[in-house]
Amino acid sequence: MLFVEVIFEFLGINILKGINESNNLFFLFFDKCLFLILLIILNAKLTRQKIPFSLKLNKEQRNLVLTLITALIIIGVMNEKNFLAAFTIGLIASTTEEYLFRGIILVTLLRLFWRSTKQSTRILFPAIISSVLFGLEHFLNLYSQNFSLTTIQVCQTMAMGFLFASLFIRTKNLLFPIICHFGIDFVVTAFWGVQNTNNASFGGAVSVAILYIMIGFIILRV
């Protein structure tokens, strides 16, 4: 599945660059929709993982989701010029990446490590491995930015992946890492737009990454 994902992204990036539409939201949305459909078909035919996903939430969870949606709407209204880009990027990244890395890869790893005698091994190893793979996948961004910025992004997304994995393990519902992933991407894009600058701070990225990891461990231990 990872091999197919890398090949698909490689072809998609080069096709969009070839027609000078690499930053076109419509083409990016169309590309990711095709990729999600491909993932669903491959999962049905090959990996056949049953992905825990449910819209049935208890009262506390519904209130939390509604509060988050309200906050995101306010942020979007305050940054109207970036609202469409923030919504599109958040949607396409959260659905496709969570379906693959948490829904398929993490579920597979959890099953592989389930027989381990140590509970920490059964949980932490799958979470860490899936997070590392999630981060490394972002080296594909070298097509649109320099190595330094991409490396910072890879390290940060590894930490984000651990947070998403923790949410998935704790809730047993892919909906929550999707919502969290969407929220982070939406807020970042709403405030700063589509990031293609070379001015990312390594120290700031490390601080944020540590915060993600700490929250992930807290979620696992609650």
N, C-alpha and C positions, 0 to 999 in steps of 0.2 A: 504493500500500500504506500509506503514511504517512497519507494522507487518510482511508482506511478505518479505520485504527487510531485516529485522533483522534475520528472520529465514533462509533465503537464505544465507546471509553472514555467519551466525553461522555454517551452514552445510558446506559451502564452505571452511571456515577456518579450520574446523576440518578434512575434507577430505584431504585437502592439507597437513596439519600437519601429518596426518596418513600415507601418502605416502612420507613424507619428501620432499615435493616440495613447501613449503609455500613461498619461495623466488624465485621460478622459473618463469621467465617472461612469458614464453609460457603458463603455466598453469594459471597464473594470468589473462592473456589476454583472454584465453578461458573461464574462470570463469565469467569475466565481460561481455563478449559477450553474454553468456547465460542469464545473469541477465538483460541486456538491452533488449534482445528479450522478456524475461518474462514481463518486465515492459511495453513494447509496446503492448503486447497481453492483459495484465490486463487493461491497459488504454483504449484499444479499446472495451473491454467487460464490464468493470465495471465503472471506473471513467469517461470515455469518454470526457476527456478534450481536447479542441482544442488548441494545443500548438503553439504559434506564433514562427515560424522559417522560415527564408528566406535568400537565398544567393544573393538576389538582393540588391546591395548596391549603394549608390550614390558615386560620384567621391571622395569626402572627406573621406568617410568611406573606400573605396577601397585603397586609399593611406595610410591611417592609418594602415589597416590590412597588406598591403605589407611591410610597414616599420617595423611592429612588427615581421612578418615572417622573414625578413632579419636579424633583431637583434637576433632572436632565432637561426637562422642558424649559425650566427657568434659565438654565445655562445656555440652552440653544437660542432662546429669545434674546438674551443679552449679547449673543455673538451671532446675529442673524446671517451675516455674510458667509459664515462657515458652516451654517446649520446643515445644508444639504450634503456637503462633503463629509461632515462629522457623522451624520446618520448613515450614509452609504458605506463609508469605510468601517464604521462600527458594526454594521449589520453583516457585511460580507466576510469580515475577518472573524467575528465571533461565531457565526454559524459553521463555516467551512472548517476552521481550525479546531474548534471544540469538538465537532463531529469526528474529525480524524484523530486528534491527539488525546482527547479525554474519552470520547465515545468508543473508539476502536482500539487505539494503542494502549491507553491506560487500563482499559477493561481486560485486554489480553494479558498484560503484564501482571495485573492483580490475580488473574487465574493461574498464571505460571508460578507465581510466588506463594500461592495460597497454602501449599503444603509445608512451608517453612515453619520451624518450631518457634521462632521468635516473632512476636507480633510486630516489632519495629521493622523487621526485614520484610514481612508481608505487606506492610503499608509504605514504608519510606523508600525502599528500593524501586518499586513501580512508579511512585510519585517523582523521584529524582530522575530516573531514566527517561520517563516520558517528557519531563521538563527540559532535560538536556537536548533531547531530539527536537523539541519544540523550538528551543533557542537556536540550534544549529541550522534549522530550516530557514531562518531569516538571513543567512549568508547569501541567499538568492537576491537580497536587496543590493548586493554589490553592483548590479546592473544599473542602479539609479543613484548610488552615493559612494563615497570613498570608503576605504578599508577601515579607517579609524572610527568613523561614525557607525559603520555596520557592526564592528566588533562590540562597541558600546551597546548597540541595540540588541545584539545577540545575548550578551550577558544579562541585560535587563529583562529580556523576554524569557530567559531561563527562569529567573526569579518569579516573573508573572506566571509562568507555567506551573511552578510549585504552588502558588496561591490558588490557581484554578483547579489543580489536581486535589488540593486539600478540600476545597469546596465540594468537589464531586464525590470524594471519598466520604465526607461527613454527611452529605445530604442524599447520596445515591440517586441524584437527579441531575441530568445534564443541563437542565434549564438554568440552574444557578450559576455555573461557570460561564454559560453563554451570556447571562445578564451582566455578570461582573466584567467579563471581557468587553462586551459592548459598551458598558459605562466608562471604562478606562479609555478606550479608543475614542469614544464620543467626546469626552471632556478634553482630552489632549488635542484632538483635531479642532474642536470648537474654539479653544483658546488660542492655539498657535497655528492652525491651518495644517495643510499637508506638509510634513517635515521633509525638506530636501536641503537643509543647511548643513554646514560643516562646523558649527559652533557648539555642538553638544558638549556639556561638561562631564568629564569622566567622574569627578568627585560627586557631582549631583546624581549621576546615574547609579553609582555604587550605593549612595544613601537610600535612593528609592528602592533599589534591588534588595537591600537589607531589610527595609520596611516590609516589602512583599513577603519575604521569607519568614520574618517574625510573625506576621499576621497568619501566614499559612500554618506555622507550628501551633499558634494559639487555637486556630480552628480545629486542628487535628486533636488537640488535647482537651477541648471543651466537652 
